[in-house]
């Protein structure tokens, strides 16, 4: 769990560094950099899923931290633009591998749905705690020190994570093979698209991820355009994470008894409120709206992840989740490029409202998962 927390801290720090390095060059440059940062989901998720099926968690974490330390040091010493883009790609790939590995680990360790929900929400809680602390600490560093001090902090955290990885026990994670076909991408696609539940999860996640890929590019320039100071604007992730923490704490303690009503009031309605908060053009009101859509996103993501884990054969879990991640997260770099390019022609507020519409559609789709949610029956 410590490795997941540190990985989340690094992951939430990188978008801040992107804005700090490229904001003065225009939002379109931010879109390109963010597209590079989110592209591993499209390019490497399938491969990373296979790695999670074949290599032990301990070895994955040790190797991942070594790579993190090396690439961060390379950029800190060179500070060249090309190395910066390579660093974005590498750090994002490592973070994605750790996340896929954690999803596979949870699915293999726990059999009943209530336990899976609890541990998915616990993982989300710890990750969002890191995400809420990261922007605040980094914003403080930016205001009172050189921004390159952030890299020194990330290297220190990676070294600590590397040491912690050796404390993990060596476990026999081999499982009975489900079938040979399930271990390749075609077989994984057959598994994904043979289940109505997984099809709905994929469609819903694509729409929601596309929406957030637009919001993540536009929200900081939008906040600055309405008079928010830059060092405050880049802390939006902290406010966003408050909603994620609240949702994770709720799901740790309470079951969802009426799935359809829960989706309408806890997932759809926060998006509607966020839509209207944008129209006020006041950063404090917008921050409240960000808390609410984070609440909505975490509720939805935990539900979709749990249903996904329970509808994928255990032996090919990593491979199938890797392919699923390619499809659902692979939309992120596309959304980033669209948002960055469109910002030259469409106002920030219009792009955010378009994102709200996509969020609304993706959230409404989740209501159709009610027949596949059995947590209330346990």
Beta strands, then each sheet from edge to edge (+ up, - down):
end
